[in-house]
Amino acid sequence: MGFEKETSAGYLANHMARLFAAGLQRRIKPLGLAPGQFPALLALWSREGRTQKELVSLLDIEQATLANTLARMERDGLIQRRPSEEDGRVQKIFLTEAAKVLEAPAIEAALATNKAALSGLSGEEQIQFLKLMRRAIAGLQKAEDAPS
């Protein structure tokens, strides 16, 4: 019994994620954005002034990966870091005007990518598909959190 990629949830999810990332990249590259910046921007568009630690937890990514992403975003003029008023040792992250004006076109690009991906499904199938994806993610997160 060999490995059948067409019946492997992991293979299919990974393949789909790569295609989503490529579609998003193609649509946001003209805006000067990289796909890795998009999750951080979404979090900051919803609420500015988050700390790096909050973003790591919220985005569920490695600290080093986020640090590199934020450094690139700062270099590209998308964010500014400012000391917290409550604790000067902690820096909070704020969007620049350049990043704020990108919100609508970037979200439009993401929605277009989602629409393209789900175009072969009926409305009911789309709802069911997203529900099943959330359940699979929850199952993986639960397994990750379980003691070894």
C-alpha positions as a printed Julia matrix, in Angstrom:
148×3 Matrix{Float64}:
   0.0    0.0    0.0
   1.76   3.16  -1.23
   1.28   6.82  -0.55
  -1.59   8.29  -2.53
  -1.27  12.05  -2.6
  -4.84  12.52  -3.85
  -6.2   10.91  -0.65
  -3.72  12.56   1.74
  -5.3   15.44   3.67
  -1.85  16.8    4.51
  -0.63  16.73   0.92
  -3.82  18.34  -0.39
  -3.88  21.03   2.33
  -0.24  21.86   1.68
  -0.78  21.98  -2.08
  -3.82  24.22  -1.64
  -1.89  26.5    0.74
   0.9   26.9   -1.82
  -1.64  27.76  -4.52
  -3.39  30.25  -2.21
  -0.04  31.87  -1.38
   0.9   32.09  -5.07
  -2.47  33.62  -5.97
  -2.28  36.11  -3.14
   1.32  36.99  -3.98
   0.42  37.65  -7.61
  -2.38  39.98  -6.49
  -0.57  41.89  -3.71
   2.88  42.18  -5.31
   1.79  45.29  -7.26
   0.94  46.84  -3.86
   4.52  46.26  -2.7
   3.48  43.55  -0.21
   4.72  40.03   0.39
   2.4   37.18   1.47
   4.27  36.78   4.76
   3.38  40.36   5.68
  -0.33  39.87   5.08
  -1.26  38.08   8.37
   0.58  40.72  10.45
  -1.12  43.49   8.51
  -4.55  41.91   9.01
  -3.93  41.76  12.76
  -2.76  45.37  12.85
  -5.54  46.63  10.59
  -8.01  45.15  13.08
  -6.16  46.65  16.08
  -2.98  48.67  16.11
  -0.63  48.85  19.06
  -0.14  45.14  19.51
   3.16  43.86  20.85
   5.36  41.4   18.99
   4.53  38.8   21.65
   0.79  39.33  21.05
   1.28  38.95  17.3
   3.28  35.72  17.73
   0.44  34.25  19.77
  -2.34  35.59  17.56
  -0.73  34.52  14.27
   0.63  31.22  15.61
   4.02  31.67  13.96
   7.59  31.39  15.19
   9.05  34.38  17.03
  12.07  34.54  14.72
   9.88  34.44  11.6
   7.73  37.3   12.86
  10.78  39.3   13.93
  12.16  39.07  10.37
   8.78  39.97   8.88
   8.4   42.99  11.15
  11.94  44.14  10.41
  11.16  44.01   6.68
   7.86  45.83   7.22
   9.63  48.53   9.22
  12.31  48.86   6.52
   9.57  49.12   3.87
   7.82  51.9    5.8
   4.72  49.88   6.74
   5.06  49.88  10.53
   6.59  51.89  13.36
   7.54  50.54  16.76
   6.98  52.74  19.8
   7.67  52.11  23.48
   4.59  51.13  25.46
   3.31  53.85  27.78
   2.67  51.19  30.47
   6.08  49.5   30.17
   8.89  51.24  28.31
  10.71  47.93  27.8
   7.88  46.72  25.57
   7.41  48.04  22.06
   4.02  48.35  20.43
   3.58  48.15  16.68
   1.66  50.78  14.72
   0.84  51.11  11.04
   2.15  53.95   8.92
  -0.15  55.86   6.58
   1.42  53.88   3.73
   0.15  50.64   5.29
  -3.27  52.05   6.13
  -4.01  52.98   2.52
  -3.15  49.42   1.43
  -5.87  47.84   3.59
  -8.74  47.99   1.09
  -6.8   46.85  -2.01
  -4.97  44.11  -0.07
  -8.18  42.72   1.39
  -9.77  42.91  -2.06
  -6.84  40.86  -3.4
  -7.3   38.24  -0.67
 -11.04  38.03  -1.31
 -10.37  37.58  -5.05
  -7.99  34.72  -4.24
 -10.6   33.09  -2.01
 -13.3   33.57  -4.65
 -11.12  31.92  -7.3
 -10.34  28.99  -4.99
 -13.96  28.38  -4.05
 -15.51  29.12  -7.44
 -16.09  25.44  -8.21
 -18.2   24.97  -5.07
 -21.82  25.89  -4.46
 -22.59  28.35  -1.67
 -23.59  25.5    0.64
 -20.46  23.53  -0.25
 -18.3   26.59   0.5
 -19.83  26.9    3.98
 -19.35  23.17   4.63
 -15.79  23.23   3.27
 -14.77  26.13   5.54
 -16.46  24.44   8.52
 -14.55  21.21   7.86
 -11.28  23.09   7.44
 -11.78  24.8   10.84
 -12.49  21.41  12.44
  -9.36  19.88  10.9
  -7.28  22.85  12.13
  -8.76  22.49  15.62
  -7.92  18.78  15.58
  -4.32  19.49  14.65
  -4.04  22.22  17.29
  -5.45  19.87  19.93
  -2.98  17.15  18.94
  -0.12  19.71  19.07
  -1.14  20.78  22.59
  -1.5   17.21  23.89
   1.35  15.94  26.06
   3.7   13.6   24.19
